[in-house]
Amino acid sequence: MEIEVKDNPAENRFETTLEGHTAIIEYKLKPGVMTVLHTEVPKALEGRGIAGAMTRYALEHMAANKLELVPLCPYMRSYLKKHPEYQYLVRKEPAKSE
């Protein structure tokens, strides 16, 4: 199954629509940094690898646009644990001054 994911900057989300249902990855964008807030796949589309395909697309988008990632979304954090090749995108925390 081919999943076409699109960035919808007006809505601050990546999205794909299949069978009349829309799956999304919500984000917040600041200069050079994308904070991923939430991933949602409708029940009718669950179990088909849609969240994974969308997450891969989002990470490739960040890499191509040289964006750092702040993964607040639990699904995104879980995906990154299973796909360490994308860890380089994760924003390094600034050093805390004592």
C-alpha positions as CSV (number, residue, x, y, z in Angstrom):
1,M,0.0,0.0,0.0
2,E,1.4,3.4,-1.0
3,I,1.0,6.1,1.6
4,E,1.3,9.7,0.4
5,V,2.2,12.0,3.2
6,K,2.1,15.7,2.8
7,D,3.4,18.6,5.0
8,N,0.5,21.0,5.7
9,P,2.3,24.0,7.2
10,A,-0.9,26.0,7.5
11,E,-2.2,23.4,10.0
12,N,1.3,22.7,11.5
13,R,1.0,19.0,10.7
14,F,2.0,16.2,8.4
15,E,-1.0,14.3,7.1
16,T,-2.2,11.4,4.9
17,T,-5.8,10.6,4.0
18,L,-6.9,7.0,3.2
19,E,-10.4,5.7,2.8
20,G,-11.8,9.1,3.9
21,H,-9.8,9.1,7.2
22,T,-6.9,11.4,8.0
23,A,-3.9,10.5,10.0
24,I,-1.7,13.3,11.4
25,I,1.5,14.3,13.1
26,E,1.2,17.6,14.8
27,Y,4.2,19.9,15.2
28,K,5.4,23.3,16.3
29,L,8.0,25.0,14.1
30,K,10.5,27.6,15.2
31,P,13.6,28.6,13.2
32,G,15.7,25.5,12.9
33,V,13.7,23.4,15.3
34,M,10.6,21.2,14.8
35,T,8.8,20.0,18.0
36,V,6.7,17.0,17.3
37,L,3.6,17.1,19.6
38,H,1.3,14.3,18.7
39,T,0.7,11.4,16.3
40,E,-2.8,10.3,15.6
41,V,-4.1,7.5,13.4
42,P,-7.9,6.9,13.2
43,K,-9.0,3.5,14.5
44,A,-10.2,2.5,11.0
45,L,-6.6,2.8,9.7
46,E,-4.7,1.3,12.7
47,G,-2.4,-1.7,12.2
48,R,-1.3,-0.8,8.7
49,G,2.1,0.9,9.4
50,I,0.7,4.3,8.7
51,A,2.2,6.0,11.8
52,G,5.6,4.5,11.0
53,A,5.5,5.7,7.4
54,M,4.4,9.1,8.4
55,T,7.1,9.3,11.1
56,R,9.8,8.3,8.6
57,Y,8.5,11.0,6.2
58,A,8.6,13.6,8.9
59,L,12.1,12.6,9.9
60,E,13.3,12.7,6.3
61,H,11.7,16.1,5.9
62,M,13.6,17.4,9.0
63,A,16.9,16.0,7.7
64,A,16.4,17.5,4.2
65,N,15.5,20.9,5.8
66,K,18.3,20.7,8.4
67,L,15.8,21.0,11.3
68,E,16.6,19.8,14.8
69,L,13.9,17.6,16.5
70,V,12.3,17.9,19.9
71,P,10.3,14.7,20.2
72,L,7.5,15.4,22.7
73,C,5.2,12.8,21.1
74,P,5.4,9.4,22.8
75,Y,5.1,7.6,19.4
76,M,8.0,9.6,17.9
77,R,10.2,8.8,21.0
78,S,9.3,5.1,20.6
79,Y,10.1,5.2,16.9
80,L,13.5,6.9,17.6
81,K,14.4,4.1,20.0
82,K,13.8,1.5,17.3
83,H,15.5,3.6,14.6
84,P,18.7,5.0,16.1
85,E,19.8,6.2,12.6
86,Y,17.6,9.3,13.2
87,Q,19.0,10.1,16.6
88,Y,21.3,12.7,15.1
89,L,18.2,14.9,14.4
90,V,17.3,15.1,18.1
91,R,18.1,18.5,19.6
92,K,20.9,18.4,22.2
93,E,19.8,20.1,25.4
94,P,21.8,23.2,26.1
95,A,24.2,23.0,29.0
96,K,22.5,24.0,32.3
97,S,24.4,26.7,34.2
98,E,24.8,25.9,37.9
